[in-house]
Amino acid sequence: MHKSQVGERLLTEIDFARLNNLQGHQLTPELAEALDALDLVPSREIPPDIVTMYSQVIVEDVASGKRQKLTLCYPSDAEPHLGFISVLSPVGASLIGQRVGAIARWRTPNGDECAAEIATLLFQPEASGDYTT
């Protein structure tokens, strides 16, 4: 089990296993670091305000205030132009395990620093009773 801290990030045990077993994909340094820092919990015990795989969130850019709807997904389902963001992307790695109200921070491929508040969690599979997605 990982170390708990104030502002802890949580992940379901099933998401952790699936992320560590992504076939044909190397985990990015951002995601590997996030996975090391996350506390694992059974799917049925994940709080309903935590971003899990296939969660749909509204994020608000800290600098511009622009809001955007994103769905956190596996690489094979990613369609960034439709808001389906791979967990292997810098944005996706920064969102996984975060709580509503947290500030997700990441760097773009060209090195720019970005930050967005997780404003709303519109859908979380576990909160709707889906513990296997």
N, C-alpha and C positions, 0 to 999 in steps of 0.2 A: 504494500500500500504506500502511496505517496504522502509526503508531508503536508499537513494542513496549515493554512495561513489565512490571515484576514484578507478578504477579497479573493478567496480561493476559487479556482476553476474546477468544475466537476465534469466527469465523463462517465457514460454508462460503460459497464464492463464489456457489453457486446460491441459498442462502437470502438472501444479500445482494441479489442481483438481483431475486428475487421480492418481497422486502420493499419495495424501492425502487419496484416497479411495481404495488403493490396498487391495483387499479382501484376508484375510487369512495371511497377512504379516504385521509384525510390522516394522515400520520405524527404521532404525539403528540410533544411536546417530549422526553419521556423516551426514546422509541425513537429519535428522530433523534439525540439525544446519544449513545446507546449505539452506534448504527451508525457514528458518527464516531470512536468510541474502539476499535472492534473491529479485530482483525487478521484478514485474509481468508486462507483456505487452501482448496485443492481438497478436495472432499468426501471423496475417498479418503485424505486426510492428516489429517482431523480426529481428535484423540485421542478415545478411547471414553468419557472422563469429562466431556465438554463438552456442555452443553445446546444442542441444535439444534432446528429446527422438528420438531414431532411427537415430541419426546422426552417420556418419562414419568418423572417424578421424585417423590421423597418429600422434602418440605420440613418442617423443624421450626421452629416459631415460637420466636424467641429469648426472648421474654418469658414465654410460657406453657408451652413445651415440647410443645405440641400438634403432632402430625404429620398431614400431609395429602398425598394423592396428587394430582398435577396433570399434565395433558398440555398442552404448549405448542402452540397451533394458530393458524391464520389466522382472521380475524374471522368468516368464513362458517361455520366449524365450531365456534365457541365455544358452550359450554353450561356456564356456570360452576357451576350446581348439580350437574353431573355431573363436575366437575373439569377440563373442557376450557376452558383459559384463553387468551384472545386475546393475541397478541403485542402488540396495540395497547393493552392494559390496563396500568396501572402495574405490576402483578405480572409480567405477561408480559414487558414491556420490561426489568424488572430481572433476569429469569432468562436471557434469550437470551445465549448465549456464555459463561455462567458455568461454572466447574468444580465438581465434587463437592467439598464442604467449604467452598466460598465462602459468604459471607453476602450474600444479595440484599436490597437496601433499596429501599423505595418509600414514597410518600405516598398515602393513600386520597383519594377525592374531597373529603372534608371536612377534609383537611389532617393527619390523624394519621400519624405516622411508624411504619412497620412494618419488621420485619427477620426473615428466616428463613434458616436454614442449609440448603443443598442437601445433604441427608443421604445420599441414594442416587439413582443413575440406574438406573431399572428397564429402560428401553428407549431406545435411540438408533437411528434408522433407519440411519444410516451404519455403525454397528457391526455391524448385521445384514446389511450388503451392499446396502442400498437407498440409492442415491445420487441419486435423483430425486424423492423425496417432498417 
